[in-house]
């Protein structure tokens, strides 16, 4: 049913290409992801990203301009939950935004440039978190590193100079450290 609804949305946007799709329900989605609730946010987050991607495919400039606040609000939950399934949809969203409004273009609106800055800040914050010295290898860090690498790969494919190469070096050093400690514990066994 979900896939059918996405297809119907795509068809509707072909019939009405200038329809103003508002994402007011996204605020409800984001408030439902609060840690106080026990339900898993991954499905809602992934579905919200899928819907955004469908609309972006049909009307990138209009949708980004009209919903930049909702797009900004969804960044932090994506980085917080680091779900690879939602990560692919998130990366697709980032890719379409970068294509519609290149970071260095003079015509890129200031609020989109702020969005790029927020993405960069979140990448830096998460890289700092996963590369901090820790006593044991954590599976959550492996997922976080995978998520960050997926985001970095996407951004560098679209805009080469988006990510500072030192970020990638820090991530690779962390992976090397994890592999070294993993090999050391394997030898001891």
Backbone as CSV, one residue per row, in Angstrom:
resi,resn,N_x,N_y,N_z,CA_x,CA_y,CA_z,C_x,C_y,C_z
1,UNK,0.818,-1.185,0.000,0.000,0.000,0.000,0.873,1.264,0.000
2,UNK,1.969,1.202,0.774,2.873,2.346,0.880,3.491,2.682,-0.483
3,UNK,3.995,1.663,-1.168,4.610,1.876,-2.491,3.585,2.437,-3.472
4,UNK,2.357,1.955,-3.367,1.277,2.421,-4.230,0.984,3.904,-3.961
5,UNK,1.001,4.294,-2.697,0.765,5.695,-2.339,1.875,6.590,-2.896
6,UNK,3.131,6.115,-2.829,4.238,6.890,-3.397,4.086,7.045,-4.906
7,UNK,3.661,5.981,-5.557,3.450,6.038,-7.002,2.326,7.004,-7.357
8,UNK,1.249,6.984,-6.582,0.140,7.916,-6.813,0.583,9.361,-6.605
9,UNK,1.441,9.590,-5.614,1.986,10.927,-5.395,2.783,11.381,-6.610
10,UNK,3.610,10.512,-7.150,4.395,10.849,-8.343,3.487,11.186,-9.516
11,UNK,2.452,10.384,-9.704,1.506,10.627,-10.801,0.773,11.957,-10.608
12,UNK,0.370,12.246,-9.380,-0.327,13.507,-9.101,0.575,14.700,-9.400
13,UNK,1.859,14.572,-9.087,2.785,15.679,-9.342,3.066,15.845,-10.829
14,UNK,2.899,14.779,-11.607,3.024,14.924,-13.053,1.824,15.665,-13.625
15,UNK,0.647,15.414,-13.067,-0.566,16.087,-13.521,-0.558,17.546,-13.058
16,UNK,-0.142,17.787,-11.816,-0.080,19.141,-11.256,1.364,19.464,-10.872
17,UNK,2.219,19.766,-11.851,3.643,19.966,-11.560,3.945,21.180,-10.681
18,UNK,3.040,22.130,-10.615,3.292,23.320,-9.805,2.525,23.308,-8.484
19,UNK,1.998,22.147,-8.101,1.281,22.036,-6.833,2.243,22.327,-5.687
20,UNK,1.776,23.092,-4.733,2.610,23.442,-3.595,2.448,22.372,-2.523
21,UNK,3.398,21.458,-2.463,3.358,20.373,-1.488,3.981,20.879,-0.203
22,UNK,3.172,20.917,0.847,3.675,21.379,2.140,3.905,20.173,3.029
23,UNK,4.892,20.294,3.850,5.275,19.181,4.711,4.980,19.485,6.161
24,UNK,3.791,20.008,6.433,3.420,20.308,7.820,3.373,19.053,8.674
25,UNK,3.007,17.925,8.068,2.926,16.689,8.856,4.306,16.249,9.328
26,UNK,5.343,16.757,8.671,6.702,16.380,9.054,7.021,16.846,10.470
27,UNK,6.473,17.978,10.870,6.692,18.442,12.234,6.103,17.451,13.234
28,UNK,4.950,16.878,12.904,4.360,15.848,13.764,5.258,14.610,13.773
29,UNK,5.792,14.268,12.612,6.701,13.130,12.508,7.912,13.342,13.406
30,UNK,8.496,14.528,13.326,9.686,14.811,14.116,9.384,14.814,15.613
31,UNK,8.214,15.300,15.990,7.880,15.291,17.406,7.589,13.874,17.899
32,UNK,7.208,12.986,16.991,6.945,11.599,17.389,8.238,10.808,17.573
33,UNK,9.362,11.376,17.189,10.645,10.689,17.304,11.315,11.004,18.641
34,UNK,10.625,11.649,19.529,11.212,11.997,20.824,11.587,10.726,21.590
35,UNK,12.682,10.767,22.359,13.147,9.575,23.078,12.174,9.081,24.141
36,UNK,11.241,9.926,24.549,10.299,9.503,25.587,9.322,8.445,25.083
37,UNK,9.206,8.328,23.772,8.279,7.348,23.229,9.014,6.054,22.919
38,UNK,8.332,4.947,23.102,8.975,3.648,22.957,8.969,3.140,21.522
39,UNK,8.161,3.725,20.658,8.076,3.170,19.308,9.308,3.511,18.471
40,UNK,9.581,2.644,17.525,10.759,2.768,16.678,10.536,3.862,15.636
41,UNK,11.402,4.875,15.590,11.205,5.986,14.666,11.689,5.703,13.249
42,UNK,12.386,4.595,13.064,13.027,4.365,11.775,12.038,4.300,10.624
43,UNK,10.902,3.665,10.815,9.920,3.541,9.738,9.364,4.903,9.360
44,UNK,8.966,5.680,10.361,8.403,7.008,10.085,9.433,7.909,9.420
45,UNK,10.661,7.852,9.881,11.725,8.671,9.315,11.997,8.269,7.866
46,UNK,12.117,6.985,7.616,12.373,6.501,6.253,11.221,6.861,5.316
47,UNK,9.991,6.723,5.786,8.841,7.048,4.945,8.766,8.544,4.662
48,UNK,9.045,9.364,5.678,9.067,10.808,5.456,10.114,11.198,4.421
49,UNK,11.279,10.566,4.499,12.335,10.836,3.520,11.933,10.361,2.125
50,UNK,11.262,9.211,2.035,10.811,8.703,0.734,9.824,9.660,0.077
51,UNK,8.902,10.184,0.873,7.919,11.130,0.332,8.624,12.402,-0.124
52,UNK,9.547,12.911,0.688,10.302,14.108,0.300,11.044,13.879,-1.009
53,UNK,11.657,12.705,-1.143,12.402,12.407,-2.366,11.494,12.375,-3.586
54,UNK,10.297,11.803,-3.441,9.354,11.762,-4.570,8.979,13.169,-5.016
55,UNK,8.728,14.040,-4.062,8.356,15.408,-4.412,9.556,16.132,-5.016
56,UNK,10.739,15.924,-4.443,11.955,16.562,-4.970,12.258,16.153,-6.411
57,UNK,11.961,14.903,-6.745,12.187,14.439,-8.116,11.381,15.262,-9.119
58,UNK,10.179,15.653,-8.728,9.271,16.344,-9.647,9.398,17.865,-9.602
59,UNK,9.703,18.430,-8.429,9.752,19.890,-8.302,10.824,20.324,-7.304
60,UNK,12.095,20.109,-7.644,13.157,20.358,-6.668,13.227,21.797,-6.155
61,UNK,13.243,22.774,-7.034,13.420,24.155,-6.597,12.247,24.644,-5.748
62,UNK,11.043,24.398,-6.213,9.848,24.831,-5.494,9.764,24.167,-4.122
63,UNK,9.988,22.859,-4.097,9.867,22.134,-2.832,10.926,22.566,-1.823
64,UNK,12.157,22.728,-2.282,13.232,23.128,-1.371,12.956,24.515,-0.808
65,UNK,12.567,25.446,-1.676,12.296,26.802,-1.190,11.142,26.826,-0.185
66,UNK,10.092,26.050,-0.451,8.910,26.073,0.413,9.066,25.255,1.690
67,UNK,10.001,24.317,1.720,10.107,23.399,2.857,11.509,23.324,3.447
68,UNK,12.287,24.365,3.293,13.663,24.337,3.780,13.713,24.130,5.295
69,UNK,12.747,24.675,6.024,12.747,24.491,7.484,12.517,23.036,7.865
70,UNK,11.592,22.369,7.180,11.333,20.961,7.473,12.529,20.097,7.089
71,UNK,13.179,20.439,5.991,14.371,19.692,5.579,15.464,19.870,6.636
72,UNK,15.628,21.087,7.131,16.625,21.338,8.181,16.304,20.566,9.450
73,UNK,15.019,20.474,9.785,14.623,19.773,11.001,14.871,18.268,10.923
74,UNK,14.845,17.721,9.734,15.004,16.270,9.606,16.480,15.849,9.619
75,UNK,17.393,16.802,9.472,18.821,16.469,9.442,19.282,15.798,10.732
76,UNK,18.993,16.442,11.845,19.494,15.918,13.117,18.953,14.525,13.446
77,UNK,17.643,14.274,13.274,17.171,12.903,13.525,17.847,11.870,12.623
78,UNK,18.141,12.241,11.393,18.823,11.299,10.493,20.204,10.958,11.032
79,UNK,20.944,11.969,11.470,22.270,11.715,12.023,22.183,11.025,13.376
80,UNK,21.166,11.339,14.146,21.035,10.754,15.478,20.748,9.255,15.403
81,UNK,19.864,8.864,14.507,19.458,7.467,14.442,20.356,6.626,13.550
82,UNK,21.087,7.255,12.624,22.099,6.587,11.798,21.610,5.264,11.207
83,UNK,20.426,5.288,10.638,19.842,4.079,10.069,20.239,3.984,8.603
84,UNK,20.873,2.905,8.235,21.342,2.796,6.857,20.197,2.785,5.859
85,UNK,19.068,2.181,6.215,17.923,2.171,5.304,17.438,3.597,5.052
86,UNK,17.240,4.346,6.135,16.848,5.749,6.000,18.017,6.562,5.450
87,UNK,19.234,6.109,5.708,20.418,6.808,5.220,20.479,6.892,3.709
88,UNK,20.036,5.851,3.043,20.025,5.874,1.573,19.036,6.913,1.065
89,UNK,17.869,6.982,1.687,16.882,8.002,1.315,17.393,9.393,1.673
90,UNK,18.059,9.496,2.824,18.632,10.768,3.249,19.689,11.241,2.248
91,UNK,20.537,10.329,1.814,21.579,10.681,0.844,20.976,11.072,-0.501
92,UNK,19.903,10.414,-0.878,19.208,10.786,-2.108,18.668,12.211,-1.997
93,UNK,18.118,12.539,-0.833,17.616,13.887,-0.572,18.753,14.905,-0.681
94,UNK,19.880,14.629,-0.019,21.033,15.536,-0.082,21.532,15.715,-1.516
95,UNK,21.575,14.619,-2.246,22.049,14.670,-3.635,21.154,15.599,-4.469
96,UNK,19.835,15.446,-4.336,18.920,16.276,-5.133,19.000,17.744,-4.733
97,UNK,19.217,18.017,-3.450,19.363,19.410,-3.008,20.640,20.005,-3.597
98,UNK,21.729,19.249,-3.558,23.007,19.730,-4.092,22.944,19.974,-5.603
99,UNK,22.196,19.141,-6.307,22.055,19.315,-7.755,21.186,20.534,-8.052
100,UNK,20.100,20.702,-7.290,19.191,21.825,-7.521,19.842,23.163,-7.156
101,UNK,20.576,23.174,-6.051,21.219,24.391,-5.571,22.666,24.089,-5.196
102,UNK,23.595,24.141,-6.179,25.002,23.874,-5.862,25.511,24.820,-4.772
103,UNK,26.340,24.288,-3.911,26.829,25.018,-2.746,27.521,26.326,-3.122
104,UNK,28.327,26.302,-4.149,29.129,27.470,-4.518,28.440,28.407,-5.500
105,UNK,27.253,28.061,-5.979,26.565,28.893,-6.967,26.078,30.194,-6.325
106,UNK,26.202,31.281,-7.066,25.757,32.583,-6.565,24.240,32.631,-6.404
107,UNK,23.533,31.813,-7.176,22.071,31.821,-7.128,21.485,30.978,-5.994
108,UNK,22.340,30.268,-5.255,21.865,29.445,-4.146,21.371,30.347,-3.026
109,UNK,20.109,30.156,-2.602,19.552,31.006,-1.540,20.320,30.854,-0.218
110,UNK,20.344,31.905,0.583,21.072,31.866,1.859,20.587,30.762,2.800
111,UNK,19.291,30.476,2.800,18.797,29.437,3.706,19.262,28.048,3.288
112,UNK,19.497,27.847,1.996,20.052,26.568,1.534,21.525,26.487,1.928
113,UNK,22.224,27.610,1.853,23.625,27.629,2.299,23.710,27.337,3.791
114,UNK,22.747,27.818,4.564,22.696,27.489,5.994,22.448,26.000,6.205
115,UNK,21.636,25.419,5.338,21.394,23.977,5.396,22.701,23.218,5.168
116,UNK,23.477,23.645,4.177,24.769,23.012,3.925,25.689,23.139,5.132
117,UNK,25.668,24.300,5.774,26.498,24.507,6.959,26.058,23.579,8.086
118,UNK,24.755,23.401,8.233,24.236,22.512,9.282,24.656,21.064,9.008
119,UNK,24.610,20.651,7.739,25.051,19.300,7.378,26.530,19.134,7.719
120,UNK,27.330,20.114,7.369,28.758,20.048,7.669,29.001,19.997,9.177
121,UNK,28.270,20.814,9.926,28.421,20.805,11.392,28.051,19.441,11.973
122,UNK,26.971,18.845,11.473,26.558,17.532,11.974,27.576,16.450,11.622
123,UNK,28.159,16.551,10.441,29.209,15.598,10.056,30.401,15.745,11.004
124,UNK,30.837,16.989,11.225,31.977,17.237,12.112,31.693,16.711,13.519
125,UNK,30.512,17.000,14.039,30.133,16.564,15.389,30.150,15.042,15.491
126,UNK,29.589,14.361,14.501,29.527,12.906,14.535,30.888,12.271,14.320
127,UNK,31.719,12.881,13.487,33.079,12.367,13.294,33.854,12.494,14.606
128,UNK,33.701,13.606,15.285,34.371,13.791,16.574,33.912,12.732,17.573
129,UNK,32.620,12.438,17.572,32.083,11.440,18.500,32.639,10.051,18.214
130,UNK,32.630,9.639,16.947,33.058,8.268,16.632,34.569,8.096,16.631
131,UNK,35.315,9.187,16.514,36.772,9.054,16.506,37.390,9.311,17.872
132,UNK,36.561,9.624,18.863,37.078,9.826,20.214,37.632,8.505,20.740
133,UNK,38.754,8.560,21.472,39.320,7.327,22.021,38.329,6.642,22.970
134,UNK,38.179,5.348,22.774,37.285,4.565,23.622,37.982,3.273,23.996
135,UNK,37.540,2.690,25.083,38.201,1.483,25.559,37.765,0.245,24.804
136,UNK,36.559,0.235,24.289,36.098,-0.955,23.575,35.448,-0.568,22.262
137,UNK,35.469,-1.484,21.337,34.819,-1.269,20.048,33.314,-1.403,20.242
138,UNK,32.592,-0.459,19.725,31.154,-0.423,19.923,30.453,-0.649,18.587
139,UNK,29.459,-1.561,18.574,28.723,-1.819,17.336,28.013,-0.569,16.847
140,UNK,27.567,0.272,17.777,26.895,1.503,17.401,27.841,2.416,16.632
141,UNK,29.125,2.440,17.030,30.113,3.231,16.301,30.318,2.704,14.891
142,UNK,30.258,1.398,14.714,30.399,0.833,13.373,29.253,1.315,12.482
143,UNK,28.040,1.332,13.021,26.893,1.833,12.262,27.020,3.316,11.981
144,UNK,27.520,4.059,12.968,27.700,5.501,12.800,28.752,5.787,11.734
145,UNK,29.838,5.022,11.747,30.887,5.211,10.739,30.350,4.877,9.353
146,UNK,29.599,3.797,9.234,29.002,3.429,7.945,28.079,4.531,7.443
147,UNK,27.257,5.054,8.341,26.338,6.132,7.970,27.117,7.357,7.504
148,UNK,28.131,7.757,8.273,28.929,8.930,7.906,29.631,8.734,6.563
149,UNK,30.186,7.561,6.343,30.852,7.295,5.064,29.869,7.366,3.903
150,UNK,28.655,6.883,4.108,27.615,6.955,3.078,27.277,8.411,2.759
151,UNK,27.120,9.232,3.784,26.812,10.655,3.586,27.979,11.363,2.900
152,UNK,29.203,11.099,3.363,30.386,11.735,2.774,30.542,11.328,1.312
153,UNK,30.353,10.060,1.024,30.448,9.574,-0.365,29.447,10.302,-1.251
154,UNK,28.224,10.433,-0.774,27.182,11.105,-1.550,27.548,12.559,-1.821
155,UNK,27.976,13.264,-0.785,28.285,14.679,-0.940,29.495,14.912,-1.838
156,UNK,30.498,14.051,-1.752,31.676,14.233,-2.606,31.401,13.847,-4.052
157,UNK,30.428,12.965,-4.280,30.046,12.640,-5.655,29.407,13.840,-6.352
158,UNK,28.668,14.625,-5.583,27.952,15.758,-6.166,28.803,17.024,-6.152
159,UNK,29.492,17.270,-5.044,30.308,18.472,-4.911,31.632,18.091,-4.271
160,UNK,32.653,18.014,-5.065,33.968,17.516,-4.632,34.501,18.192,-3.374
161,UNK,34.342,19.493,-3.265,34.968,20.227,-2.171,34.055,20.397,-0.955
162,UNK,32.983,19.660,-0.871,32.047,19.813,0.247,32.662,19.345,1.557
163,UNK,33.382,18.243,1.525,33.921,17.630,2.737,35.426,17.859,2.811
164,UNK,35.887,18.262,3.987,37.308,18.415,4.253,37.945,17.023,4.257
165,UNK,39.002,16.793,3.471,39.642,15.473,3.431,40.119,14.973,4.801
166,UNK,40.405,15.877,5.728,40.848,15.462,7.054,39.756,14.690,7.799
167,UNK,38.495,14.968,7.476,37.387,14.228,8.083,37.488,12.757,7.698
168,UNK,37.734,12.517,6.435,37.865,11.150,5.953,39.086,10.465,6.572
169,UNK,40.172,11.199,6.712,41.380,10.647,7.333,41.085,10.218,8.771
170,UNK,40.359,11.049,9.518,40.024,10.709,10.905,39.160,9.449,10.979
171,UNK,38.200,9.340,10.059,37.354,8.142,10.046,38.163,6.897,9.711
172,UNK,39.046,7.018,8.744,39.869,5.873,8.358,40.828,5.478,9.482
173,UNK,41.346,6.470,10.215,42.201,6.155,11.362,41.414,5.396,12.422
174,UNK,40.151,5.785,12.631,39.312,5.080,13.597,39.083,3.637,13.146
175,UNK,38.798,3.457,11.870,38.600,2.100,11.356,39.869,1.269,11.519
176,UNK,41.016,1.887,11.243,42.290,1.189,11.394,42.513,0.808,12.852
177,UNK,42.203,1.709,13.767,42.358,1.434,15.199,41.446,0.274,15.611
178,UNK,40.197,0.288,15.126,39.260,-0.797,15.442,39.744,-2.125,14.878
179,UNK,40.266,-2.096,13.664,40.755,-3.322,13.056,41.973,-3.847,13.803
180,UNK,42.838,-2.941,14.240,44.024,-3.343,14.997,43.648,-3.957,16.329
181,UNK,42.691,-3.348,17.038,42.285,-3.917,18.335,41.510,-5.208,18.132
182,UNK,40.773,-5.312,17.062,40.040,-6.530,16.770,41.028,-7.670,16.443
183,UNK,42.050,-7.360,15.654,43.046,-8.375,15.313,43.837,-8.781,16.555
184,UNK,44.146,-7.820,17.428,44.885,-8.116,18.655,44.098,-9.031,19.570
185,UNK,42.805,-8.798,19.706,41.990,-9.652,20.568,41.793,-11.030,19.933
186,UNK,41.799,-11.077,18.630,41.661,-12.345,17.912,42.906,-13.210,18.143
187,UNK,44.074,-12.559,18.112,45.326,-13.297,18.320,45.407,-13.826,19.751
188,UNK,44.970,-12.990,20.721,44.990,-13.428,22.119,44.095,-14.628,22.359
189,UNK,42.999,-14.715,21.620,42.094,-15.853,21.803,42.728,-17.104,21.268
